[in-house]
Amino acid sequence: MRRFTTTLIAAALAVAVSATLHAQWPRRDPPGVPKGPDGKVNLTAAAPRTPDGKPDLSGIWDVSPRREKPGEAPPGRPPLAVFANIGVNMVGGLPYQPWAKELSNKRVANQRYDNPDALCLPQGPLQYHLDPQPRQIYQMPQRTLIIYESNYGRRTIYTDGRPLPKRGEPQPTWHGYSIARWDGTTFVVESNNFRGVQGGHPSDGWLDQLGSPFTDALQLTERFQRVNFGNLHIDVTIDDPKAYTRPFTVRVEQVIVADGWEMVEFICHENQQFLKMTGRQ
């Protein structure tokens, strides 16, 4: 009963804070948004381009509400991932190593109390992509930044031609080390040197709310495609031989936020009360 009550309290606080922020933050219509005759944003208009002709990924993005069922993805397209379970639409589920499946089951049985998201710690890469809170992409010469409203995450993706370092060369960071290149109209990001989130242990990263782990062996490949003005597709390949028997790819779909809502502060670092509320301190 105690666990159930404290979980309800935490959920109620999260909803209350979210509603308050949205109610207080003013809207400012962004320039250059294509609109139809009815005055609504034309989400299917052509994607904007940078001066060098590449698709411009810049903007504020929310997770798409679209859903599908296992096996519904057409041939050649990865299954759609969701925040709670990135493998929910994969026929047969994620290809866990036995220890990784056991750890995921243990995390769920423990009501996900060690989820970094609940503890105001940095999330895993797919958690950030799929979190219901928005993220903003800044595409610039030499680098691209992604700022995640949730837990104030920030990634730097270098596009200045530098190579991806070998595993273990740089100090491992929460979000890994990322470089990118263009493959036609697809922005291909490669990342490695991830660390865990609770003490830096090699297997304590979370990919989703099921606690599907990633380790320090993770090699992440993301293929960003802005298919039109309003839609961004990201095919994410997880290659982590310590945790999974084979590499696998899932799709993330995001939609543009073009109605004037902007990013807001997300502050809970070091001041969150979840541990006290659940009797863990």
C-alpha positions in Angstrom: 0.0 0.0 0.0 2.8 2.4 0.8 4.4 1.9 -2.6 1.1 2.4 -4.3 0.4 5.6 -2.4 3.8 7.2 -2.9 3.6 6.3 -6.6 0.3 8.1 -6.9 1.7 11.2 -5.1 4.7 11.3 -7.4 2.4 11.0 -10.5 0.0 13.7 -9.2 2.9 16.1 -8.6 4.3 15.5 -12.1 0.9 16.3 -13.6 0.4 19.4 -11.5 3.8 20.8 -12.3 3.4 20.1 -16.0 0.0 21.8 -16.1 1.2 24.8 -14.2 4.1 25.3 -16.6 2.0 25.1 -19.7 -0.5 27.5 -18.2 2.1 30.2 -17.3 4.3 30.2 -20.4 3.4 32.6 -23.2 3.1 31.7 -26.8 5.0 33.4 -29.6 4.3 32.5 -33.1 7.5 31.4 -34.9 8.3 33.0 -38.3 8.3 31.2 -41.6 5.7 28.5 -40.7 3.8 27.4 -43.8 0.0 27.6 -43.5 -2.9 26.5 -45.5 -5.9 28.6 -46.7 -7.6 27.7 -43.3 -4.8 29.4 -41.4 -3.6 26.1 -39.9 0.0 24.9 -40.1 0.7 22.9 -43.3 2.5 19.9 -41.8 3.0 18.3 -45.2 4.7 21.3 -46.8 8.3 20.9 -48.0 11.0 20.6 -45.3 13.0 23.8 -44.9 16.6 23.8 -46.1 19.9 25.3 -44.8 22.0 27.6 -47.1 24.0 24.6 -48.2 20.8 22.8 -49.4 20.6 20.2 -46.6 17.3 19.6 -44.8 17.1 21.8 -41.7 16.2 19.7 -38.7 15.9 22.7 -36.4 12.7 23.2 -34.4 10.9 22.0 -31.4 9.6 18.5 -31.7 7.1 16.3 -29.8 6.6 12.6 -30.0 4.1 11.5 -32.6 0.8 10.1 -31.3 0.8 7.4 -34.0 0.7 3.8 -32.9 1.0 0.5 -34.6 0.8 -3.2 -33.7 3.6 -5.9 -33.8 4.3 -6.9 -37.4 2.4 -3.9 -38.9 5.6 -2.1 -40.1 6.0 -2.5 -43.9 9.0 -4.4 -45.2 12.2 -2.4 -44.9 10.8 -0.1 -42.2 11.7 -0.6 -38.5 9.0 -1.2 -36.0 7.7 1.8 -34.1 9.1 2.3 -30.6 7.2 3.8 -27.6 8.5 5.3 -24.4 7.3 2.5 -22.1 8.7 -0.4 -24.2 10.9 0.2 -27.3 10.4 -3.4 -28.4 6.6 -3.5 -28.1 6.1 -3.7 -31.8 9.0 -6.1 -32.5 7.9 -9.6 -33.4 9.4 -11.7 -30.6 10.5 -8.7 -28.6 13.9 -7.4 -27.9 16.9 -9.8 -28.4 18.0 -9.7 -24.8 21.0 -11.5 -23.4 19.7 -13.7 -20.5 21.2 -11.4 -17.8 19.7 -8.3 -19.5 16.2 -9.8 -19.6 16.5 -10.8 -16.0 17.6 -7.3 -15.0 14.7 -5.7 -16.9 12.2 -8.1 -15.1 13.8 -7.1 -11.8 13.5 -3.4 -12.5 9.8 -3.8 -13.4 9.1 -5.9 -10.3 10.7 -3.1 -8.3 8.2 -0.7 -9.7 10.9 1.0 -11.7 12.2 2.9 -8.6 15.7 3.0 -10.1 14.5 4.6 -13.3 16.8 7.6 -13.9 13.9 9.6 -15.2 12.1 9.3 -11.8 15.4 10.2 -10.0 16.0 13.4 -12.0 19.1 11.8 -13.6 20.0 11.8 -17.3 17.9 9.5 -19.4 19.0 6.9 -21.9 19.1 7.9 -25.6 15.8 6.3 -26.6 14.1 7.6 -23.4 15.1 11.1 -24.4 13.8 10.6 -28.0 10.5 9.2 -26.8 9.8 11.3 -23.7 6.5 13.1 -23.9 8.2 16.4 -23.1 9.6 18.2 -26.1 13.1 18.7 -27.4 14.6 21.4 -29.6 17.2 20.8 -32.3 19.6 23.5 -33.3 21.3 22.7 -36.6 24.5 24.9 -37.0 27.7 24.8 -38.9 30.2 22.3 -37.4 27.7 20.9 -34.8 24.1 20.2 -34.0 22.7 20.5 -30.5 19.6 18.7 -29.1 18.2 20.2 -25.9 15.7 18.0 -24.1 13.2 19.6 -21.8 13.1 16.5 -19.7 15.8 16.5 -17.1 17.6 19.2 -18.9 19.4 16.9 -21.3 21.8 18.2 -23.9 23.6 16.5 -26.7 26.4 17.9 -28.9 26.7 16.2 -32.3 29.9 17.2 -34.1 29.7 17.7 -37.9 33.2 19.1 -38.5 34.7 15.9 -39.9 36.3 14.6 -36.8 36.3 10.7 -36.5 34.4 8.8 -33.8 36.9 8.0 -31.0 37.6 4.5 -30.0 35.7 3.0 -27.1 37.3 4.1 -23.9 39.4 7.0 -25.4 37.4 10.0 -24.1 35.9 10.2 -20.7 32.5 8.4 -21.0 29.6 10.8 -20.7 25.9 10.5 -20.0 25.0 11.1 -23.6 28.0 9.5 -25.3 30.3 11.0 -27.9 28.5 11.8 -31.2 29.6 12.7 -34.7 27.5 13.0 -37.9 27.5 13.1 -41.6 24.9 13.6 -44.4 23.9 10.6 -46.5 21.9 12.4 -49.1 19.0 13.9 -47.2 19.6 11.7 -44.1 21.5 12.9 -41.1 23.5 9.9 -39.8 24.7 10.2 -36.2 27.1 7.7 -34.7 27.7 7.6 -30.9 29.8 5.6 -28.4 31.4 6.0 -25.0 28.2 6.1 -23.0 28.2 5.7 -19.3 25.6 4.4 -16.9 23.5 6.7 -14.8 23.8 5.5 -11.2 27.4 5.4 -10.2 28.8 4.7 -13.7 28.3 1.0 -13.6 28.6 -0.6 -17.1 25.1 -2.0 -17.2 22.9 0.5 -15.4 21.7 2.5 -18.4 17.9 2.4 -19.3 16.6 2.4 -22.8 12.9 2.5 -21.8 10.5 2.3 -18.9 10.9 -1.5 -18.8 14.5 -0.9 -17.8 15.9 -2.5 -20.9 19.6 -2.0 -20.2 22.5 -0.6 -22.2 26.2 -1.0 -21.3 29.5 0.7 -22.0 29.7 -1.3 -25.2 26.8 0.5 -26.8 27.3 1.7 -30.4 24.4 3.9 -31.4 23.4 4.8 -34.9 20.6 7.3 -35.6 19.3 8.2 -39.0 17.3 11.5 -39.0 15.0 12.2 -41.9 12.8 15.3 -42.0 10.3 14.0 -44.4 8.3 17.2 -44.7 7.8 20.4 -42.6 5.9 18.7 -39.8 7.4 15.2 -39.5 10.7 13.8 -38.3 11.6 10.1 -38.5 14.6 8.7 -36.6 15.7 5.2 -37.1 17.8 4.1 -34.1 20.1 1.1 -34.2 21.2 -0.4 -30.9 24.4 -2.4 -31.2 25.3 -3.6 -27.7 26.7 -7.1 -27.7 27.0 -7.2 -23.9 23.2 -6.7 -23.5 21.7 -8.0 -26.7 22.3 -11.1 -28.9 22.2 -9.0 -32.1 21.8 -5.3 -33.2 18.3 -4.1 -33.7 16.6 -1.0 -35.1 13.5 0.8 -34.1 11.8 3.9 -35.4 11.0 7.1 -33.5 8.5 9.5 -35.0 8.2 13.1 -34.0 6.0 16.1 -35.0 6.9 19.8 -35.1 5.7 22.2 -32.5 4.8 25.2 -34.6 1.9 26.8 -32.7 4.0 29.1 -30.6 4.6 27.0 -27.6 8.3 27.1 -26.5 10.6 25.1 -24.3 10.5 25.7 -20.5 12.8 25.0 -17.6 12.8 21.6 -16.1 14.3 21.9 -12.6 14.6 18.9 -10.2 18.3 18.4 -10.1 19.4 17.6 -6.5 16.2 19.0 -5.1 13.7 16.2 -6.1 11.9 14.6 -3.2 11.1 11.3 -4.8 13.5 9.3 -2.6 12.1 10.7 0.6 8.5 10.3 -0.6 9.1 6.6 -1.2 10.9 6.0 2.0 14.3 5.4 0.4 16.1 8.1 2.4 
